[in-house]
């Protein structure tokens, strides 16, 4: 009987420990509007917010198109989190990407074709992305923030280059080193000699961010995301708690349904919040380089703090199963 009670007490303590775990503090940097997996990734964050496992400090768009932040604000408002700060890349260098292909502007279409409620009333007043990140970091405990970056490195490179300001006397690199714990990034291609979208759309920012970021970086690369597909049935059968759900509208506009879309960005969210155990294995540490043709390369080195995730078939299935389960939850606001 004593042994049984001891076992029960140990289990109870374990449950209490798990439930008392601090939520993961996240700054989410996204190129919302370029591919629909960003919408899935953002939906995941709201579900994590509902269960208390995340504190989403801010959402930053690495695009300058206002449709990107309009969709983010519409989703924040819809899901019941209207006060999450939003930032935007105010400008691009000339060599950077400017969205001109209407297919890639699903964010513009989605918010333009349907009347969603908004919290922001002055889009011009939305803060510059790197400045908002400085503000958010300065207010947080040391070594407490996880960056999840799933778009261009525009904002992050500008953060690294920034000087002390009204938010912190520290320069950008020192501020990241002091306040951030790690970066989980969707970027690169370590299995094929091909350039990857998030790298080549702002080459110089990617080179700087990857080379100079002072905290560990964990890469979910192109091939990993491409091998894990979000099933179209989830889009067609879920999200019926509201008419014209922005995720569904975005999917239908982006391409002709039905289609399964790779989970590039959602895997970064999953690994950042839940950890990779059960979903992926981790490479040894190494250096990540980007050449002039935007090809990324990984070289093992025990003195570095860059890693990438690797998955097998069983882990791929677990990733898809978990993301589907999470996104099919009805948000707390609509329960």
ZINOR-V309399 format. One record per backbone hydrogen bond with DSSP energy under -1.0 kcal/mol. NH is the residue of the N-H (numbers start at 1). CO is the residue of the C=O. Records with the same first field share a line. If there is no record, write none. Layout:
BEGIN
NH->CO, CO
END
This chain:
BEGIN
5->1
6->2
7->3
8->4
9->5
10->6
11->7
12->8
13->9
14->10
15->11
16->12
17->13
18->14
19->15
20->16
21->18
24->53
26->55
27->146
28->58
29->148
30->60
34->31
38->35
40->36
41->37
42->38
43->39
44->40
45->41
46->42
47->43
48->44
49->45
50->46
51->47
53->48
55->24
57->26, 55
59->85
60->28
61->87
62->30
68->65
70->66
71->67
72->68
73->69
74->70
75->71
76->72
77->73
78->74
79->75
81->76
84->81
87->59
88->127
89->61
96->93
97->201
104->101
105->102
109->105
110->106
111->107
112->108
113->109
116->114
126->123
129->88
132->128
133->129
134->130
135->131
136->132
137->133
138->134
140->137
143->178
144->179
145->179
146->25
147->182
148->27
149->184
150->29
157->153
158->154
159->155
160->156
161->157
165->168
172->162
175->171
176->172
177->173
178->174
179->175
180->176
181->145
182->145
183->216
184->147
185->218
186->149
194->192
199->196
200->196
201->197
206->202
207->203
208->204
209->205
210->206
211->207
212->208
213->209
217->305
218->183
219->307
220->185
222->188
225->221
226->222
227->223
228->225
230->261
234->231
236->232
237->233
238->234
249->245
250->246
251->247
252->248
253->249
254->250
255->251
261->230
263->225, 228
267->263
269->265
270->266
271->267
272->268
273->269
274->270
275->271
279->276
280->276
281->310
283->308
286->306
287->299
289->297
291->295
294->291
297->289
299->287
301->285
304->301
307->217
309->219
310->281
316->312
317->313
318->314
319->315
320->316
321->317
322->318
323->319
324->320
325->321
326->322
327->323
328->324
329->326
334->331
335->332
END
